[in-house]
Amino acid sequence: MVLEDFIVYGFEWIDNFHFLHRPEELIGDCAWKCVSVAESRYKGLAGLGVGSYLLWLPPFVFPLELKTPHVGIMIWHVKQIVDGVSFLLLPIELHFLEFE
């Protein structure tokens, strides 16, 4: 999927950054272009932190009916400064009660 088609979700709170990586660590030379697109998706959300991070989730954390790719899902993350809410940008719709 193209980043422009990813879905944005808000979540309170992701404060453990041990599992988040800078995009350039995981996607190399094209990171600057991807970061630019991802951050444009967050525009209009006030008080966002500086920088994007990536979080990988394995396919087994998603319900089977989502048909998640066998390699899992890469989620873009940015944290809102004003209240600590995390914003997530991902290629699939989440079917968890927290997001309904």
Stockholm file with secondary structure:
# STOCKHOLM 1.0

chainA/1-100         MVLEDFIVYGFEWIDNFHFLHRPEELIGDCAWKCVSVAESRYKGLAGLGVGSYLLWLPPFVFPLELKTPHVGIMIWHVKQIVDGVSFLLLPIELHFLEFE
#=GR chainA/1-100 SS CCGGGCEEEEESCCCCGGGCBCHHHHHGGGHHHHHHHHHHHHTTCTTBCSSCEEEEECGGGSCGGGCCCTTCEEEEEEEBTTTCCEEEEESSCCCSGGGC
#=GC SS_cons         CCGGGCEEEEESCCCCGGGCBCHHHHHGGGHHHHHHHHHHHHTTCTTBCSSCEEEEECGGGSCGGGCCCTTCEEEEEEEBTTTCCEEEEESSCCCSGGGC
//
